[in-house]
Amino acid sequence: MVLPVLLACLLLGPPLLGGAIALIALLVGLWEFFGLLEAKGLVPYRVTGVVLMLAIFGEVVTRLDWAGPPVWPMIALISLTSLLL
């Protein structure tokens, strides 16, 4: 019952509604990822993860010129890789 409503919201609703649905899905996925890290005994960097996820989401959603690829994913990749070293 939920999937037809989501599909109708994505196809018939305004673009802002689609972005809000995507943001909610990203936050739920990030919350689950942090739970998996804790289950393995690892300490998740919650603030860093949420800030980077919101920055990447904002970069992708607000790009109007589409002159090139977004810069934030590469910055996030380099930052998170440096945490592993």
C-alpha positions as CSV (number, residue, x, y, z in Angstrom):
1,M,0.0,0.0,0.0
2,V,2.9,2.3,0.6
3,L,4.6,1.9,-2.8
4,P,1.7,3.1,-4.9
5,V,1.4,6.2,-2.7
6,L,5.2,6.9,-3.0
7,L,5.0,6.4,-6.7
8,A,2.1,8.8,-7.0
9,C,3.9,11.4,-4.9
10,L,7.0,11.1,-7.1
11,L,5.2,11.3,-10.4
12,L,2.3,13.6,-9.6
13,G,3.7,15.8,-6.8
14,P,5.9,18.8,-7.1
15,P,9.7,18.3,-7.4
16,L,10.2,19.5,-3.8
17,L,8.1,16.5,-2.6
18,G,10.4,14.1,-4.6
19,G,13.4,15.7,-3.0
20,A,11.9,15.4,0.4
21,I,11.2,11.7,-0.2
22,A,14.7,11.1,-1.3
23,L,16.1,12.9,1.7
24,I,14.0,10.8,4.1
25,A,15.2,7.7,2.4
26,L,18.8,8.8,2.7
27,L,18.4,9.6,6.4
28,V,16.8,6.2,7.1
29,G,19.6,4.5,5.2
30,L,22.2,6.4,7.1
31,W,20.6,5.5,10.4
32,E,20.6,1.9,9.5
33,F,24.2,2.1,8.4
34,F,25.2,3.5,11.8
35,G,23.3,0.7,13.5
36,L,25.2,-1.9,11.5
37,L,28.5,-0.2,12.5
38,E,27.5,-0.3,16.2
39,A,26.4,-4.0,15.8
40,K,29.9,-4.8,14.6
41,G,31.4,-3.0,17.6
42,L,32.7,0.0,15.6
43,V,32.1,3.6,16.6
44,P,30.3,5.6,13.9
45,Y,31.1,9.2,13.3
46,R,27.5,10.3,13.4
47,V,28.0,14.1,13.1
48,T,30.5,13.7,10.3
49,G,28.3,11.3,8.4
50,V,25.2,13.4,8.7
51,V,27.0,16.6,7.7
52,L,28.7,15.0,4.7
53,M,25.4,13.3,3.6
54,L,23.5,16.6,3.8
55,A,26.3,18.5,2.0
56,I,26.4,16.0,-0.8
57,F,22.6,15.9,-1.0
58,G,22.5,19.7,-1.1
59,E,25.2,19.9,-3.7
60,V,23.4,17.4,-6.0
61,V,19.9,18.9,-5.5
62,T,20.8,22.6,-5.9
63,R,23.1,22.3,-9.0
64,L,21.5,24.4,-11.7
65,D,24.2,24.8,-14.3
66,W,25.2,21.1,-14.6
67,A,28.6,22.2,-15.9
68,G,30.3,19.2,-14.4
69,P,30.2,16.6,-11.8
70,P,29.4,17.6,-8.1
71,V,32.6,18.3,-6.1
72,W,31.3,17.1,-2.7
73,P,31.3,13.3,-3.4
74,M,35.0,13.5,-4.2
75,I,35.7,15.6,-1.1
76,A,33.7,13.1,1.0
77,L,35.6,10.2,-0.5
78,I,39.0,11.8,0.3
79,S,38.0,12.8,3.8
80,L,36.6,9.4,4.7
81,T,39.6,7.6,3.2
82,S,41.9,9.7,5.3
83,L,40.0,8.6,8.4
84,L,40.9,5.0,7.6
85,L,44.6,5.6,7.4
